[in-house]
Amino acid sequence: MQVKFLSKGTTLIVSILGELDHHSAEYIRQKVDSEIIKATTKNIIFDFSKVTFMDSSGIGVILGRYKNVQKINGKTSIANVNSQIKRIFEMSGLFKIIPVYDNLDIAINKM
């Protein structure tokens, strides 16, 4: 499991590679939070193109970062979600508060 970061202006793109589950959730949470603090981040996009599995711990990670970004009047979005993970997000109701986009370019343009 890896996390990669890319900044585009005030938008932080978080690319997660591998599984986002209870084993990796705390690691990802810490990495993303430390990146948000040290960068000039206002918005965050989670790129799920390389996520192979996610459980409810992953929903907690995303929701927690969403709340943190909202505190600074920023936006959160998700891009490149496969059908299995999309189903988990839909069942959790997360897509009612966080928009999902087919690719990063669209997500970046919506910020």
C-alpha positions as a printed Julia matrix, in Angstrom:
111×3 Matrix{Float64}:
   0.0    0.0     0.0
   1.33   3.41   -1.0
   0.12   6.99   -1.03
   1.36   9.54   -3.55
   0.72  13.26   -3.51
   0.58  15.89   -6.24
  -0.29  19.55   -5.74
  -2.1   21.58   -8.39
  -2.34  25.08   -6.97
  -4.37  24.79   -3.77
  -5.64  21.3    -4.69
  -3.93  18.23   -3.27
  -4.33  15.05   -5.3
  -4.03  11.92   -3.16
  -3.36   8.75   -5.16
  -3.81   5.59   -3.14
  -2.21   2.41   -4.45
  -3.36  -0.94   -3.07
  -5.9   -1.73   -0.37
  -7.62   0.86    1.81
  -8.71  -1.26    4.76
  -8.37  -1.42    8.55
  -4.68  -2.38    8.18
  -3.77   0.7     6.15
  -6.37   3.28    7.22
  -4.38   4.85   10.05
  -1.24   5.09    7.88
  -3.15   6.84    5.08
  -4.93   9.12    7.55
  -1.62  10.25    9.06
   0.07  10.75    5.67
  -2.79  12.78    4.21
  -3.22  14.91    7.33
   0.48  15.75    7.48
   0.46  16.66    3.79
  -2.58  18.92    4.23
  -0.89  20.74    7.13
   2.43  21.38    5.39
   1.02  22.31    2.01
  -1.09  25.27    0.93
  -3.97  22.89    0.49
  -7.54  24.03    0.35
  -9.11  21.27   -1.78
  -8.45  17.55   -1.97
  -9.08  14.96   -4.68
  -8.76  11.26   -3.9
  -7.63   9.28   -6.95
  -8.91   5.72   -6.61
  -7.61   4.44   -9.95
  -5.14   2.08   -8.24
  -7.21   1.07   -5.21
  -7.84  -2.68   -5.34
 -10.0   -3.07   -2.21
 -11.7   -0.87    0.36
 -13.7   -1.55    3.52
 -15.56   0.67    5.99
 -12.26   1.93    7.42
 -11.63   3.58    4.06
 -14.95   5.39    4.28
 -13.85   6.73    7.65
 -10.57   8.0     6.19
 -12.34   9.81    3.35
 -15.07  11.25    5.57
 -12.55  12.49    8.14
 -10.47  14.28    5.49
 -13.69  15.74    4.03
 -14.55  17.24    7.43
 -11.03  18.64    7.87
 -11.08  20.3     4.45
 -14.55  21.72    5.09
 -13.18  23.52    8.16
 -10.96  25.56    5.84
 -13.81  26.15    3.35
 -12.35  23.7     0.86
 -13.84  21.01   -1.36
 -13.31  17.26   -1.5
 -13.92  14.97   -4.45
 -13.17  11.44   -5.58
 -12.03  10.32   -9.04
 -11.48   7.06  -10.92
 -13.57   4.71   -8.8
 -14.04   1.12   -9.99
 -17.49  -0.48   -9.83
 -16.84  -2.52   -6.66
 -15.63   0.48   -4.65
 -18.3    2.72   -6.16
 -20.91   0.35   -4.75
 -19.39   0.66   -1.25
 -19.46   4.46   -1.51
 -23.06   4.42   -2.75
 -24.23   2.12    0.05
 -22.54   4.33    2.64
 -24.23   7.47    1.28
 -20.86   9.19    0.88
 -21.63  10.25   -2.7
 -24.48  12.38   -1.37
 -21.93  14.74    0.18
 -18.75  14.15   -1.86
 -18.87  14.31   -5.66
 -17.32  11.55   -7.75
 -15.81  12.09  -11.21
 -14.78   9.71  -13.96
 -11.24  11.06  -14.16
  -8.79  13.49  -12.56
  -9.06  16.13  -15.27
 -12.78  16.58  -14.66
 -12.26  16.57  -10.87
  -9.53  19.23  -11.12
 -11.69  21.43  -13.36
 -14.58  21.24  -10.86
 -12.47  22.53   -7.99
